Every structure is written in C-alpha cells, then in structure tokens.
Amino acid sequence: MSDMATDRISIRLTPALRRRLVQQATTQGKTASDLVREALDQYFVNGSRVESCYDLALRTGLLGAVKTGPRDLATNKKYFKGFGR
C-alpha cells in the first residue's frame, strides 16, 4: 500500500464470504483489504445509482412504444376506466 493516510473500519462477513475474499485475494496476489477497496471504488463509480422504474422503462424503450395512440395515454384518467378489472 502507498503512504497515503487511511482510516480503518470493521465489517462483519459470513464465513463463506470471508473464504471467497481470501481465496480471491490469494489468487490475485493482493490483500483482502486491497480487494475490498477496489470493490468499493467500483461500487461508487458504477453501482451506487439505483435505477428508477421510469429510467428502466426509458432505457428499454417501453416509454413511447405506442406510436399510434393518444399523446396523453399515460396521464389522462379517462383511459384508465376499467383498468385492472
């Protein structure tokens, strides 16, 4: 590790997760702490943003999929009459 200032934290791991961490660290020639730091870095870069249902629908092309319907299909209550019955 570099000479950077670090803070120490404690976490609890299941025995299975600890075995996997130690095995992976050994395989890669790194310390368990190195792997945890790398995983946290990746999480904060890629995985910390929770995708909303709206974002998911937009990304998958579900929004605007009905091209010939009324423009206010998703917001006008008159189109919801009988929905769910």
Stockholm file with secondary structure:
# STOCKHOLM 1.0

chainA/1-85         MSDMATDRISIRLTPALRRRLVQQATTQGKTASDLVREALDQYFVNGSRVESCYDLALRTGLLGAVKTGPRDLATNKKYFKGFGR
#=GR chainA/1-85 SS CCSCCCCCCCCCCCHHHHHHHHHHHHHHTCCHHHHHHHHHHHIIIIISSCCCHHHHHHHHTCTTCCSSSCTTTTTCGGGGTTTTC
#=GC SS_cons        CCSCCCCCCCCCCCHHHHHHHHHHHHHHTCCHHHHHHHHHHHIIIIISSCCCHHHHHHHHTCTTCCSSSCTTTTTCGGGGTTTTC
//
